[in-house]
Amino acid sequence: MFNHLLLDITTGTVDWSRAQFALTAMYHWLFVPLTLGLAVIMGIAETCYYRTGKLFWKDVARFWQKLFGINFAMGVATGIILEFEFGTNWSNYSWFVGDIFGAPLAIEGILAFFMESTFVAVMFFGWNKVSKGFHLASTWLTGLGATISAWWILVANAWMQYPIGCEFNPDTMRNEMVSFTDVAFSPFAVDKFFHTVISSWIIGAVFVVFVCSYYLLKKREVKLSIESLKIAAIVGVCASLLTAFTGDNSAYMVGKVQPMKLAAMEALYNGGDKQGLTVFAAVNPFRQPDYKSGEETPLTVSCPYALSILATRTLDGFVPGVNDLLNGYVKADGTREPSVAEKMVRGKVAVKALMEYRKAKKAGQVDVAAAQLELIKGNMKYFGYGYIESEDQVVPNIPLTFWAFRVMVGLGAFFILFFVVLTFFVYRKDLLSKKSQWLLKVGMATLPLGYIASQAGWIVAEVGRQPWTIQDLLPTWAAVSDIHSSNVALTFFLFFILFTTLLVVEISILTKQIKNGPEYSVENSSETLSTTL
């Protein structure tokens, strides 16, 4: 199946396919975190209405639900295109692992998306038509449906990073699922889910902060803004702290199953015991470093022992660097991790044995087929290395991974500080005073910072595992479809125009709705007016 790839598929096809998928994924991720974050905000607001019976809270909930609905519709459009690309641009990947990868995506479409699309209709059109309790349940179930949808998508992504619960079938040339539980509830998937979803709550919180800060600077919608900021501040504090905690767990899992990614995140070329966590280092952002030279990164400032604690949960734990992973090293349990050169040899044995097995089966040579099958099973762990031509190919883009990780962590620390300060001000100070205007202006600036941090996280996750579409099993050039690069380039620019248009339309609609402000209930209008002037 894969033998023709190294000969026929050009580098251009691989690069354009990767670029198109990255474009689609990054645009899609502009919409998803706001959907997940606003779901929490609007759910809390409607809960306040349910408990107090005050129409003010109903108006607050409806306002945030309106903005949620605009964003939700755009996210659906980009998400559908993203899934189609697996069949069009990555057909070899889809064939190789479709039995596993397709299962969580199918569940996401059948169960989660159906659930959220059903209850979102009740949420928008069920006011005064269903009971308050049922409507509140519909609002929370809409958010829960979006969260469950994220769960299954992240399960699929986590399996690509840590492929377990599967077994390769040489007769069908496919990986087949042997344990749905292992796939659906792998520790990598659980950590990725909580880190990703909780970090999305930060996006929801900073969006609310942005809108409310705008209103307060304009001296309008005062009561709605103050009360919404109280919700956003608490959600932001909790989400920022929990994101840091889940991020620590995610980094630990990366150290266990993707050590090359961790080495790239730290620009760690030569590993060792008692490793410090790099705070800053002068890594050239535009050039892959000469990691084989043995020289450490210049101007490195690190926190002693922190990387060993992060990766091994011990002060003196050994953390391998890029060269250790390339050349092989002895692990803490006494076993030896093979070098990349050794893995390449074993991978080529697996690839060759697979071809010989299929020939023997076709010719009816049972003994030969059995012998080749044993070779496949003994070397399948390194199957993907059979398509690696140079050990340098397994080293990801170190500068991009390194700096994206620092952007993500640095902004994460900023959000913790910002939301703590905001909580103090919104509960103890007058946000309408001139002395508080600086905080409102900072609040408006947090929205783009939130998206930068979120996108940086995905850059670390996806660029850091290159060149693998499936860790150790399938590199990108063995996963793409056998199509001409010009076709992919054409659709890249078409999608770029389409997604940019969708983004501009969403921003335009959101801006218009924010400027128009909430629609207040008649019974609530006099009270709202008195708190606005």
C-alpha positions in Angstrom: 0.0 0.0 0.0 2.7 2.5 1.0 5.6 1.4 -1.2 4.8 3.8 -4.0 4.7 6.8 -1.7 8.4 7.6 -1.5 8.6 7.5 -5.2 5.5 9.2 -6.5 4.3 11.7 -3.9 6.3 14.9 -4.0 7.4 17.1 -1.2 5.0 19.7 -2.5 2.0 17.5 -2.0 3.1 16.8 1.6 3.8 20.4 2.4 0.6 21.8 0.9 -1.5 19.0 2.5 0.0 19.9 5.9 -0.5 23.6 5.3 -4.1 23.2 4.3 -4.9 21.1 7.3 -3.1 23.5 9.6 -5.0 26.4 8.1 -8.4 24.6 8.6 -7.6 23.5 12.1 -6.4 27.0 13.2 -9.4 28.7 11.8 -11.7 26.1 13.3 -10.0 26.6 16.7 -10.9 30.3 16.6 -14.5 29.3 17.0 -14.5 26.2 19.2 -12.9 27.6 22.5 -15.4 30.6 22.5 -18.3 28.1 22.1 -17.0 26.0 25.1 -16.2 29.1 27.2 -19.4 31.0 26.6 -21.5 27.9 27.3 -20.3 28.1 30.9 -20.9 31.9 31.2 -24.5 31.7 29.8 -25.2 28.6 31.9 -24.3 30.4 35.1 -26.3 33.5 34.1 -29.4 31.5 33.4 -28.9 29.6 36.7 -29.0 33.0 38.5 -32.3 33.7 36.7 -33.7 30.3 37.7 -32.8 30.8 41.3 -33.7 34.4 41.8 -36.5 34.8 39.3 -35.2 38.3 38.3 -35.8 39.2 34.7 -32.4 41.0 34.7 -30.6 37.6 34.7 -32.8 36.4 31.9 -31.8 39.3 29.8 -28.1 38.7 30.7 -28.4 35.0 29.7 -30.2 35.8 26.4 -27.5 38.4 25.5 -24.6 35.9 25.9 -26.6 33.2 24.3 -27.1 35.4 21.2 -23.3 35.9 20.9 -22.8 32.2 21.5 -25.2 31.3 18.7 -23.3 33.4 16.2 -20.0 31.8 17.0 -21.5 28.3 17.2 -22.8 28.5 13.6 -19.4 29.5 12.2 -17.6 26.7 14.1 -19.9 24.0 12.6 -19.0 25.1 9.1 -15.2 24.9 9.5 -15.4 21.7 11.5 -17.2 19.8 8.7 -14.5 20.8 6.2 -11.8 19.7 8.6 -13.2 16.1 8.8 -13.6 15.8 5.0 -9.9 16.6 4.6 -9.0 13.2 6.1 -10.6 11.5 3.1 -9.4 13.9 0.4 -5.8 14.8 1.4 -4.9 12.0 3.9 -6.5 8.9 2.3 -3.6 6.6 3.2 -3.9 7.7 6.8 -7.6 7.1 6.7 -7.2 3.6 5.3 -4.4 2.7 7.7 -6.3 3.7 10.9 -9.8 4.4 9.8 -11.2 1.6 11.9 -9.9 3.3 15.0 -9.8 7.0 14.2 -13.2 7.0 12.6 -15.0 5.6 15.7 -14.7 8.6 18.0 -15.5 11.0 15.1 -18.6 8.9 14.3 -19.7 9.0 18.0 -19.0 12.8 18.0 -21.3 13.3 15.0 -24.1 10.9 16.0 -24.2 11.5 19.8 -22.6 14.8 20.8 -23.4 17.0 17.8 -27.0 15.7 17.6 -27.3 16.4 21.3 -26.1 20.0 21.2 -28.0 20.8 18.0 -31.2 19.5 19.5 -30.9 21.4 22.8 -29.6 24.6 21.2 -32.9 24.9 19.4 -34.8 24.7 22.7 -32.3 27.2 24.2 -33.0 29.8 21.5 -36.7 29.3 20.8 -38.0 27.8 24.0 -38.2 30.9 26.1 -41.7 31.2 27.5 -42.6 27.9 25.7 -41.1 25.4 28.1 -40.7 25.5 31.9 -37.8 27.5 33.4 -36.2 24.3 34.7 -36.4 22.6 31.3 -35.0 25.6 29.6 -32.1 25.8 32.1 -31.4 22.2 31.5 -31.4 22.8 27.7 -28.9 25.6 28.1 -26.5 23.4 30.2 -27.0 20.4 27.9 -26.1 22.6 24.9 -22.8 23.3 26.6 -22.4 19.7 27.7 -23.1 18.6 24.1 -20.3 20.9 22.8 -18.0 19.6 25.6 -18.8 15.9 24.8 -18.1 16.7 21.1 -14.7 18.1 22.1 -14.1 14.9 24.1 -14.4 12.6 21.1 -12.4 14.8 18.8 -9.7 15.1 21.4 -9.8 11.3 21.9 -9.1 10.9 18.2 -6.2 13.4 18.4 -4.8 11.9 21.5 -4.7 8.5 19.9 -2.6 9.9 17.1 -0.1 11.1 19.8 -0.3 7.9 21.8 -1.6 5.0 19.7 -2.9 2.3 22.1 -5.8 -0.2 22.1 -5.1 -1.3 18.5 -3.5 -4.2 16.6 -2.2 -4.2 13.1 -3.8 -6.7 10.7 -1.4 -7.5 7.9 -4.1 -9.1 5.8 -6.2 -5.9 5.6 -3.2 -3.5 5.9 -5.1 -1.7 8.7 -4.8 -1.0 12.3 -7.8 -2.4 14.1 -9.3 -1.5 17.5 -8.9 -4.2 20.1 -9.9 -2.2 23.2 -12.4 0.7 22.9 -11.8 1.5 26.5 -8.1 2.0 26.0 -8.7 4.3 23.1 -11.5 6.3 24.7 -10.0 6.7 28.1 -6.2 6.7 27.6 -4.4 8.9 30.1 -3.2 11.0 27.3 -6.7 11.6 26.1 -8.0 12.4 29.6 -5.2 15.0 30.2 -5.6 16.5 26.8 -9.4 16.8 27.2 -9.3 18.6 30.6 -6.4 20.9 29.6 -8.0 21.9 26.3 -11.6 22.4 27.5 -10.7 24.2 30.7 -8.3 26.5 28.8 -11.3 27.2 26.5 -13.2 28.6 29.6 -10.4 31.2 29.7 -11.4 32.3 26.2 -15.0 32.6 27.2 -14.0 34.6 30.3 -11.7 37.0 28.4 -14.4 37.5 25.7 -16.9 38.6 28.4 -14.2 40.8 30.0 -13.6 42.4 26.6 -17.3 43.2 26.0 -18.0 44.4 29.5 -14.8 46.5 29.5 -16.0 48.1 26.3 -19.4 48.9 27.8 -18.0 50.3 31.0 -15.5 52.6 29.2 -18.5 53.8 27.2 -20.5 54.2 30.5 -23.4 51.9 29.2 -24.9 48.6 30.2 -23.4 49.1 33.6 -25.3 46.6 35.7 -25.0 43.9 33.0 -21.3 44.5 32.7 -20.6 44.5 36.4 -22.6 41.3 37.1 -21.1 39.6 34.0 -17.6 40.6 35.1 -18.2 39.0 38.5 -19.0 35.7 36.7 -16.1 36.0 34.3 -13.6 36.8 37.0 -14.4 33.8 39.0 -14.6 31.5 36.0 -11.3 33.0 34.8 -9.5 32.5 38.1 -10.7 28.9 38.4 -10.0 28.1 34.7 -6.5 29.6 34.8 -5.4 27.7 37.9 -6.9 24.4 36.6 -5.3 24.9 33.2 -1.9 25.2 34.9 -2.6 22.1 36.9 -3.8 20.0 33.9 -0.9 21.4 31.8 1.5 20.0 34.3 -0.1 16.6 33.9 -0.1 16.9 30.1 3.6 17.7 30.1 4.3 14.7 32.3 2.5 12.4 29.8 4.4 14.1 26.9 7.6 13.2 28.7 6.6 9.6 29.0 5.3 8.9 25.5 6.7 11.8 23.3 10.1 12.6 24.8 11.3 14.2 21.5 8.5 16.7 21.8 9.5 17.5 25.3 13.1 17.9 24.3 12.0 20.3 21.5 9.8 22.3 23.9 12.9 22.8 26.1 15.5 23.1 23.4 17.3 20.4 25.4 20.0 18.9 23.2 21.9 16.8 25.8 19.8 15.4 28.6 20.8 14.4 32.1 19.8 14.1 35.7 18.4 17.0 37.8 17.4 19.0 34.8 16.2 22.5 35.2 13.1 23.9 33.4 14.2 26.6 30.9 12.7 30.0 31.6 14.5 31.8 28.8 17.1 30.8 26.2 18.5 32.5 23.1 17.0 30.1 20.5 17.1 31.5 17.0 13.4 31.6 16.0 14.2 31.4 12.3 16.8 28.5 12.1 16.9 24.9 13.3 19.8 24.7 15.8 22.9 22.6 15.4 21.8 20.2 18.2 24.5 17.6 17.2 27.4 20.0 18.0 27.1 19.3 21.7 26.8 23.0 22.6 24.0 24.0 24.9 21.7 26.9 24.1 23.3 30.2 24.9 21.9 32.6 27.6 19.8 29.9 29.2 18.0 30.8 32.4 16.4 27.9 34.1 14.6 26.8 37.2 16.7 24.1 39.0 15.3 20.6 39.1 11.9 21.7 37.7 12.1 19.8 34.4 13.1 16.5 36.1 10.1 17.0 38.5 7.8 17.8 35.5 8.9 14.8 33.4 9.7 12.2 36.0 8.1 13.4 39.3 11.5 13.1 41.0 14.2 15.7 41.7 17.1 13.7 40.1 15.1 12.0 37.3 16.9 11.6 33.9 15.4 13.7 31.1 16.7 12.7 27.6 17.7 15.4 25.2 17.5 15.4 21.4 20.9 13.7 21.0 20.1 11.1 23.6 16.9 10.2 21.7 18.8 10.1 18.4 21.7 8.0 19.7 19.9 5.8 22.3 20.1 5.8 26.0 19.5 3.7 29.1 16.2 4.5 30.8 15.5 4.6 34.6 14.2 1.0 34.7 17.5 -0.2 33.2 16.2 -1.0 29.7 17.8 0.6 26.7 16.0 2.9 24.3 17.2 2.1 20.8 18.8 4.8 18.6 16.9 6.2 15.7 19.2 4.3 13.4 18.3 1.0 15.0 14.6 1.9 14.9 15.0 2.7 11.2 16.6 -0.8 10.6 13.8 -2.5 12.5 11.2 -0.4 10.8 12.5 -1.4 7.4 12.4 -5.1 8.5 8.7 -4.7 9.4 7.9 -3.0 6.1 9.8 -5.6 4.0 8.3 -8.5 6.1 4.8 -7.1 5.4 5.4 -7.2 1.7 6.8 -10.7 1.8 4.0 -11.9 4.0 1.4 -10.7 1.5 3.3 -12.4 -1.4 3.6 -15.6 0.6 -0.1 -15.6 1.5 -1.1 -15.0 -2.1 1.2 -17.9 -3.2 -0.1 -20.2 -0.5 3.3 -20.5 1.2 2.1 -21.0 4.7 5.4 -21.5 6.5 7.0 -18.5 4.8 4.0 -16.3 5.7 4.1 -17.5 9.3 7.8 -16.6 9.5 7.2 -13.1 8.0 4.3 -12.6 10.4 6.6 -13.1 13.4 9.0 -10.5 12.0 6.1 -8.1 11.6 4.9 -8.6 15.1 8.4 -8.2 16.6 9.2 -5.0 14.7 5.7 -3.4 14.3 6.5 -0.9 17.2 8.9 0.8 14.8 7.0 0.4 11.6 6.9 4.1 10.8 10.7 4.3 11.0 10.8 2.2 7.9 9.9 5.3 6.0 12.5 7.5 7.6 15.5 8.2 5.4 17.5 10.4 7.8 17.5 10.6 11.6 17.2 14.4 11.4 13.7 13.8 10.0 12.4 12.8 13.4 13.5 16.0 15.1 10.6 18.6 15.0 11.0 22.3 14.4 12.7 23.2 17.7 12.5 27.0 17.5 8.7 27.0 16.7 8.0 24.4 19.4 10.2 26.1 22.0 8.8 29.6 21.6 5.2 28.5 21.2 5.5 26.7 24.5 6.9 29.8 26.2 4.2 32.0 24.8 1.5 29.6 26.1 3.0 29.2 29.6 3.8 32.9 29.9 0.4 34.1 28.9 -1.1 31.4 31.2 0.8 32.9 34.1 -0.5 36.4 33.0 -4.1 35.2 33.0 -3.8 33.9 36.6 -2.5 37.3 37.7 -5.0 39.2 35.6 -8.1 37.4 36.9 -7.0 37.6 40.5 -6.6 41.4 40.1 -9.9 41.6 38.3 -11.7 39.6 41.0 -10.4 42.0 43.6 -11.5 45.1 41.7 -14.9 43.9 40.6 -15.9 42.9 44.1 -14.1 45.5 46.1 -13.5 48.6 43.9 -15.4 51.0 41.7 -14.8 50.0 38.1 -16.4 53.2 36.8 -13.8 55.4 38.4 -10.9 56.9 36.4 -8.5 55.0 38.6 -9.9 51.7 37.3 -9.9 52.6 33.6 -6.4 51.1 33.1 -7.8 47.7 34.1 -10.7 48.0 31.7 -8.2 48.8 28.9 -6.0 45.8 29.9 -9.2 43.7 29.9 -9.9 44.6 26.3 -6.4 43.6 25.4 -6.7 40.1 27.0 -9.0 38.9 24.2 -6.3 38.6 21.5 -3.9 37.3 24.1 -6.2 34.5 24.9 -6.4 33.4 21.3 -2.7 33.7 20.9 -2.1 31.4 24.0 -4.7 28.9 22.7 -3.2 28.7 19.2 0.3 28.4 20.7 -0.8 25.4 22.7 -1.9 23.6 19.5 1.3 24.5 17.8 3.2 22.8 20.6 1.0 19.8 20.4 1.1 19.3 16.6 4.4 20.8 15.5 6.1 19.1 18.4 5.1 15.6 17.2 6.3 16.0 13.6 7.1 14.2 11.4 4.4 11.7 12.7 0.8 11.7 11.8 0.6 8.7 14.2 3.5 8.6 16.7 6.1 6.1 15.5 3.7 4.4 13.1 3.1 6.7 10.2 5.1 9.8 9.0 3.3 12.5 7.1 4.8 11.6 3.7 3.4 8.0 4.0 -0.1 9.3 5.1 -1.0 11.7 2.3 -3.2 11.1 -0.7 -1.5 10.5 -4.1 -2.7 13.8 -5.7 -0.9 16.6 -7.4 0.3 19.4 -5.2 -1.3 22.0 -7.4 -4.7 20.6 -6.6 -4.0 21.0 -2.9 -2.5 24.4 -3.3 -5.7 25.6 -5.2 -8.0 24.4 -2.4 -5.7 25.9 0.2 -6.3 29.4 -1.2 -10.0 28.7 -1.7 -10.3 27.7 1.9 -8.2 30.6 3.0 -10.6 33.0 1.3 -13.6 31.1 2.6 -12.5 30.9 6.2 -11.2 34.5 6.2 -14.6 35.6 4.9 -16.4 33.6 7.6 -14.2 35.1 10.3 -14.8 38.7 9.0 -18.5 38.0 8.8 -18.5 36.7 12.4 -16.5 39.6 13.7 -18.8 42.0 11.9 -22.0 40.4 13.3 -20.6 40.1 16.8 -19.5 43.7 16.7 -22.9 44.9 15.5 -24.7 42.8 18.2 -22.3 44.1 20.9 -22.8 47.7 19.8 -26.6 47.2 19.8 -26.4 45.8 23.3 -28.9 43.4 25.0 -32.6 43.4 24.5 -34.2 44.1 27.9 -37.5 42.7 29.0 -40.3 45.3 29.3 -40.6 44.7 33.0 -36.9 45.0 33.5 -36.3 48.1 31.4 -36.9 50.8 34.0 -34.5 49.2 36.5 -31.9 48.7 33.8 -32.2 52.3 32.6 -31.6 53.6 36.1 -28.4 51.7 36.6 -27.1 52.7 33.1 -27.3 56.4 33.4 
